[in-house]
Amino acid sequence: MVGNAQARIGNLNDALRNHRKALLIREELATNDPLDLWKRWDLIGSHAKTSNALAKAGSTVAALDSCRQTEALLADDDR
């Protein structure tokens, strides 16, 4: 949420830093409780938001890599 607000007002570096911080927290939560689907979906959403922030900041390669990680999580969720 903070990262989204920062991106809206043009603070892309701060937005990206907050999205990455949120992503790390959600990765830890999902890893520690792999059966909790809410935590997994929260992680997927966080990856998507981070991808978007990277793209807006002009980090195309990193944004594509983050998108691929998001896709991999979604594909793994379909099993």
C-alpha positions in Angstrom: 0.0 0.0 0.0 2.8 2.5 0.9 4.6 1.6 -2.3 1.6 2.1 -4.4 1.0 5.6 -2.9 4.6 6.5 -3.4 4.5 5.4 -7.0 1.3 7.5 -7.6 3.1 10.6 -6.4 6.2 9.9 -8.4 8.6 8.5 -5.8 9.5 5.5 -7.8 12.7 4.7 -5.9 10.9 4.7 -2.6 8.0 2.8 -4.0 10.3 0.1 -5.3 12.2 -0.1 -2.0 8.9 -0.6 -0.2 7.6 -3.2 -2.7 10.8 -5.1 -2.3 10.7 -5.0 1.5 7.0 -6.2 1.4 8.0 -9.0 -1.1 10.8 -10.3 1.3 8.3 -10.4 4.2 5.7 -12.2 2.1 8.3 -14.7 0.8 9.2 -15.5 4.4 5.6 -15.9 5.5 4.7 -18.1 2.5 7.8 -20.2 3.0 7.2 -20.7 6.7 3.5 -21.7 6.1 3.4 -23.3 2.6 -0.1 -24.7 3.1 -1.7 -21.3 3.7 -3.1 -20.3 0.3 -3.8 -16.7 1.4 -0.1 -16.2 2.1 0.8 -17.7 -1.2 -1.6 -15.4 -3.1 -0.4 -12.4 -1.2 3.1 -13.4 -2.3 2.0 -13.6 -5.9 0.3 -10.2 -5.7 3.5 -8.7 -4.1 5.6 -10.1 -7.0 3.2 -8.5 -9.5 3.3 -5.1 -7.7 7.1 -5.3 -7.6 7.2 -6.1 -11.3 5.0 -3.1 -12.0 7.2 -0.8 -9.9 10.3 -2.1 -11.7 8.8 -1.4 -15.1 7.7 2.1 -14.1 11.2 2.8 -12.8 12.6 1.7 -16.2 14.3 -1.5 -15.0 13.0 -3.6 -17.9 15.2 -6.7 -17.3 14.4 -6.9 -13.6 10.7 -6.3 -14.3 10.6 -9.2 -16.8 12.5 -11.4 -14.3 10.0 -10.5 -11.6 7.1 -11.2 -14.0 8.6 -14.6 -14.8 8.7 -15.4 -11.0 5.1 -14.3 -10.7 4.1 -16.6 -13.6 6.1 -19.5 -12.1 4.2 -19.1 -8.8 0.9 -19.0 -10.7 1.8 -22.1 -12.7 2.9 -23.9 -9.6 -0.4 -22.9 -8.0 -2.4 -24.7 -10.8 -1.1 -28.1 -9.9 
